[in-house]
Amino acid sequence: MALKFLGIWPNTPDDGSPTIWLDDTTGDLIIQSWKADAATISEAREVGSVPGHTTDVPNHETVIRLPANMLQFIPRPDSEVTSGNSGT
């Protein structure tokens, strides 16, 4: 794994600020950010995702809240074509 630093919360005053890295080997994003609060997790469960998929968060996963101003650091493919299952 070779991580590349992409960005940190702009004008961060100290430690513990949201940060994003890119794994050059896999293309995965590694994100440090605030844990989502109980209300956000509850609402995400109510909204759901794809039909038949559980809305429980497994023990090996977590829900984070990424501040909108951190989106500028997320790399975008030239074609803006997404992959994965959006449920649509």
C-alpha positions as CSV (number, residue, x, y, z in Angstrom):
1,M,0.0,0.0,0.0
2,A,1.3,3.4,-1.0
3,L,-0.7,6.3,0.5
4,K,-0.8,9.7,-1.2
5,F,-2.0,12.7,0.9
6,L,-4.9,14.5,-0.8
7,G,-6.1,17.1,1.6
8,I,-6.9,18.2,5.1
9,W,-9.7,20.3,6.6
10,P,-8.8,23.8,5.3
11,N,-7.2,26.1,7.9
12,T,-7.1,23.3,10.4
13,P,-6.1,24.7,13.8
14,D,-4.6,21.5,15.3
15,D,-4.9,17.7,15.5
16,G,-7.9,15.6,14.7
17,S,-9.1,17.3,11.5
18,P,-10.7,15.5,8.6
19,T,-8.0,14.2,6.2
20,I,-8.1,12.2,2.9
21,W,-5.5,9.9,1.4
22,L,-5.5,7.8,-1.8
23,D,-4.1,4.3,-1.8
24,D,-2.1,4.4,-5.1
25,T,-2.2,0.6,-5.3
26,T,-6.0,0.0,-5.1
27,G,-7.4,3.5,-5.8
28,D,-9.3,3.3,-2.4
29,L,-9.8,6.5,-0.5
30,I,-8.7,6.5,3.2
31,I,-10.8,9.0,5.1
32,Q,-10.4,10.3,8.6
33,S,-13.4,12.3,9.7
34,W,-16.1,12.7,12.4
35,K,-18.2,9.8,13.3
36,A,-21.8,10.3,12.3
37,D,-24.1,10.9,15.3
38,A,-26.9,8.5,16.3
39,A,-29.6,10.6,14.5
40,T,-27.7,10.5,11.2
41,I,-27.2,6.8,11.4
42,S,-30.9,6.3,12.3
43,E,-31.9,8.4,9.3
44,A,-29.6,6.5,7.0
45,R,-31.2,3.2,8.2
46,E,-34.6,4.6,7.4
47,V,-33.7,5.8,3.9
48,G,-31.9,2.5,3.2
49,S,-30.0,1.6,0.1
50,V,-30.8,-1.1,-2.4
51,P,-33.8,-3.3,-2.0
52,G,-33.1,-6.4,0.2
53,H,-29.8,-5.0,1.6
54,T,-29.6,-4.7,5.3
55,T,-29.3,-1.2,6.8
56,D,-27.3,-2.4,9.8
57,V,-23.7,-1.3,10.0
58,P,-21.4,-4.3,10.5
59,N,-18.8,-4.3,13.2
60,H,-16.0,-3.9,10.7
61,E,-17.5,-0.7,9.2
62,T,-18.5,2.7,10.5
63,V,-20.4,5.7,9.3
64,I,-18.5,9.0,9.0
65,R,-19.7,12.5,8.2
66,L,-17.4,14.1,5.6
67,P,-17.7,17.9,5.6
68,A,-18.8,19.3,2.2
69,N,-15.6,21.4,1.9
70,M,-13.6,18.1,1.8
71,L,-15.2,17.0,-1.4
72,Q,-12.7,19.2,-3.3
73,F,-10.0,16.6,-2.4
74,I,-11.8,13.5,-3.8
75,P,-10.3,12.6,-7.2
76,R,-12.9,12.3,-10.0
77,P,-12.5,10.1,-13.1
78,D,-12.3,12.1,-16.3
79,S,-15.6,10.6,-17.6
80,E,-17.4,11.0,-14.2
81,V,-18.8,7.5,-14.8
82,T,-19.5,5.9,-11.5
83,S,-19.3,2.3,-10.6
84,G,-20.9,0.3,-7.8
85,N,-24.6,-0.1,-6.9
86,S,-26.5,3.1,-6.5
87,G,-29.8,1.2,-6.4
88,T,-31.2,3.0,-9.4
